[in-house]
Amino acid sequence: MSAPRQRAPAAGATGASADSPAAALRANGRRGILAGGKVRTPLGDAPAAWLLLAPLLLLFAISVVYPLLETIRLSFYDIRGLGSPKLVGFANYVKLFEDENFRTALVATLKWTLASTAASVAIGWGLAMLCSLAPDRTLVFRVMIFAAYGVSEAVSGFMWLGIYRADAGLLNTVLGGLGLGAWQNPWLGDPTTALWAVIVAYVWTQVGLPLMTTFASIRAIPRNLFEAAYIDGAKPLSMLRHLVMPLSLPGVRVAIFINLLSSLKAFDLIFVLTSGGPVRSTETVGYFMYRESMQNFKLGYGAASTVILLLGVLLVSVPVIVQRTGSAR
């Protein structure tokens, strides 16, 4: 009696059972996973996805898209108080660049943005590298620095008012106690020091974010790199310079991007400390927009300055977003 013949396995099965990973992969491939590993969503799921996104898209359209389009539309009109809007085309934009106050605001915005971003990121980066030498012992210190980032700029402004007061402020009191009375100054009342005094206060509120992003990048560095550097005889300062600094740059880039955008739209701190003064020395484009729209009731003129500020934000953010999107692909 001959032995029963066994059926040969199907081609490509290679002994895999129906519920093996290979079989599951082939089944998923039929449902939309492409050969290159990219997932293609089945067309049948698209309506459900758009239905789930609809509330968020509606909220975004109402709170962002509509105000943006309305601001652009208003910038082409001459609107004064409750008077009837008058279409003037690009006249508001031409008038802006002929306005000495707006040019001063542009220069102040440039100084504010570059100085505050550079200082906050540099200080946060330096503190992160120092904290990385003893991460467990610096936890309380990092929490204290980051706490300032969570405090609203208005609250921080009232605190710095007490520091900068010309008569009994903390700064002038300390200078007087140290015998440096010649250095005492009405910091917020002097046009030559007011902008830099506000920048110092703003940097204090922004250092926490660069500290946390760069510290996270440092903690993500593989430990074996430090061990190899230590075996090779590298000193702590040499490790910071040649190992920690280059590999923490991703966190630095994130901090620069976020702090740059935040500085462009800064308003609360300026409003509390100086209200744009003295003699408009601390007036940025954002505060110029507020003054023209809400105090001088020139809504079209203020909207035009807002569009200029928007273009500045796009000039900063779009290249970064495009670069990050391209690298992600």
BELKA-V991843 format. One record per helix or strand of 2 or more residues. SS is the DSSP state (hx for helix, st for strand). FROM is the first residue (numbers start at 1). TO is the last residue. If there is no record, write none. Layout:
ss={SS	SS}
from={FROM	FROM}
to={TO	TO}
This chain:
ss={hx	hx	st	st	hx	hx	hx	hx	hx	hx	hx	hx	hx	hx	hx	hx	hx}
from={21	43	77	86	91	100	139	153	170	181	194	223	236	249	268	285	299}
to={31	74	78	87	98	132	150	164	177	183	219	231	247	264	273	295	328}
